[in-house]
Amino acid sequence: MLWGASILYYRTIVNKTGFLFSEIFLDHETGDHPECSERLKAIKSAVDSSKIKKDLVFVEPEEATLEQITLIHLPEYIKSVMNSCKHGDRFINADTMICKKSYDTALWATGGVLKVLSLIHDGTLKNGFCAVRPPGHHAESNRAMGFCLFNNVAIAARFAVSNLGLKKVFIIDWDVHHGNGTQNAFYTDSDVFYTSLHLYPFYPGSGSSNETGCGEGNGFTLNFPLNPHEGNETYLLIFEKKIVPELLKYRPDLIIISAGFDAHEKDILAAMNVTSNGFYQMTRLVCEAAESVCEGRILSVLEGGYNLKALGESVVLHLKGLLK
């Protein structure tokens, strides 16, 4: 397992797609909240009943260390999450629900993402999707936000650069909400490129087109704020004309997808019109570009998606796109 520092080295890449899931992630109990354990149950059920199940490599998570979490989050914030859960608080702020097991579950979620990252790095997997919760892309270094505790994608990107020796990572966030936490984590950096397509203005209020990074990070943040009810045509055009050319120009060693499926036409928390097949087509565009720049290495991590049937269907098609 590649948890320590290493040089940038890959074995021969095999055409295998990993699927990470564990019932541990159901322990983050939120009752009838939209971000609930039923989301992962719907994903697992859809995968289990799909034709692609036999082609997937099933991966079990490992627990993240505090050192790994502090790659992005301040120690005092991590301690506050631990204490809030220990004391039985139900909310860590107005929009992020927790329970006694949420802190431990969040450690396993981040650790699971890092586990799949390590398997991609050493060539065991070509790519992989992590069905984890709680989600992460809103979480800032010092606070929880938008159902998110620890920023799984940001920690993975920082770990890839600082511990695995990668030179450049490209993050694509297609969740319907802007990933403020991920953007802010790398806003002054050039070794992690962040791009997002999202409904705007909408929660959390960030993600305007003039947010492009600053200092050494100037030009390495690219936002696509969208109007309500945009669908496949708009999303695919942005991928084809903007994101893929930028990705080919940047030439990262790894692509990470913040894979929220709440831009789906049937989602209950937003007002966009992407179809399940639209997510498949976006996945294929990313995969084709990845073959050109990083031998297909893609780490995909679940963020939002709250219509259970649409979520399960979209994830299966996303996995199908990664497998092809």
Rosetta blueprint (number, residue, H / E / L):
1 M L
2 L L
3 W L
4 G L
5 A L
6 S L
7 I L
8 L L
9 Y L
10 Y L
11 R L
12 T L
13 I L
14 V L
15 N L
16 K L
17 T E
18 G E
19 F E
20 L E
21 F L
22 S L
23 E H
24 I H
25 F H
26 L H
27 D H
28 H L
29 E L
30 T L
31 G L
32 D L
33 H L
34 P L
35 E L
36 C L
37 S L
38 E H
39 R H
40 L H
41 K H
42 A H
43 I H
44 K H
45 S H
46 A H
47 V H
48 D H
49 S L
50 S L
51 K L
52 I L
53 K H
54 K H
55 D H
56 L E
57 V E
58 F E
59 V E
60 E L
61 P L
62 E L
63 E L
64 A L
65 T L
66 L H
67 E H
68 Q H
69 I H
70 T L
71 L L
72 I L
73 H L
74 L L
75 P H
76 E H
77 Y H
78 I H
79 K H
80 S H
81 V H
82 M H
83 N H
84 S H
85 C H
86 K H
87 H L
88 G L
89 D L
90 R L
91 F E
92 I E
93 N E
94 A L
95 D L
96 T E
97 M E
98 I L
99 C L
100 K L
101 K L
102 S H
103 Y H
104 D H
105 T H
106 A H
107 L H
108 W H
109 A H
110 T H
111 G H
112 G H
113 V H
114 L H
115 K H
116 V H
117 L H
118 S H
119 L H
120 I H
121 H H
122 D L
123 G L
124 T L
125 L L
126 K L
127 N E
128 G E
129 F E
130 C E
131 A L
132 V L
133 R L
134 P L
135 P L
136 G L
137 H L
138 H L
139 A L
140 E E
141 S L
142 N L
143 R E
144 A L
145 M E
146 G L
147 F L
148 C E
149 L L
150 F L
151 N L
152 N H
153 V H
154 A H
155 I H
156 A H
157 A H
158 R H
159 F H
160 A H
161 V H
162 S H
163 N L
164 L L
165 G L
166 L L
167 K L
168 K L
169 V E
170 F E
171 I E
172 I E
173 D E
174 W L
175 D L
176 V L
177 H L
178 H L
179 G L
180 N H
181 G H
182 T H
183 Q H
184 N H
185 A H
186 F L
187 Y L
188 T L
189 D L
190 S L
191 D L
192 V E
193 F E
194 Y E
195 T E
196 S E
197 L E
198 H E
199 L E
200 Y L
201 P L
202 F L
203 Y L
204 P L
205 G L
206 S L
207 G L
208 S L
209 S L
210 N L
211 E L
212 T L
213 G L
214 C L
215 G H
216 E H
217 G H
218 N L
219 G L
220 F L
221 T E
222 L E
223 N E
224 F E
225 P E
226 L E
227 N L
228 P L
229 H L
230 E L
231 G E
232 N H
233 E H
234 T H
235 Y H
236 L H
237 L H
238 I H
239 F H
240 E H
241 K H
242 K H
243 I H
244 V H
245 P H
246 E H
247 L H
248 L H
249 K H
250 Y H
251 R L
252 P L
253 D L
254 L E
255 I E
256 I E
257 I E
258 S E
259 A E
260 G L
261 F L
262 D L
263 A L
264 H E
265 E L
266 K L
267 D L
268 I L
269 L L
270 A L
271 A L
272 M L
273 N E
274 V E
275 T L
276 S H
277 N H
278 G H
279 F H
280 Y H
281 Q H
282 M H
283 T H
284 R H
285 L H
286 V H
287 C H
288 E H
289 A H
290 A H
291 E H
292 S H
293 V H
294 C L
295 E L
296 G L
297 R L
298 I E
299 L E
300 S E
301 V E
302 L E
303 E L
304 G L
305 G L
306 Y L
307 N L
308 L H
309 K H
310 A H
311 L H
312 G H
313 E H
314 S H
315 V H
316 V H
317 L H
318 H H
319 L H
320 K H
321 G H
322 L H
323 L H
324 K L
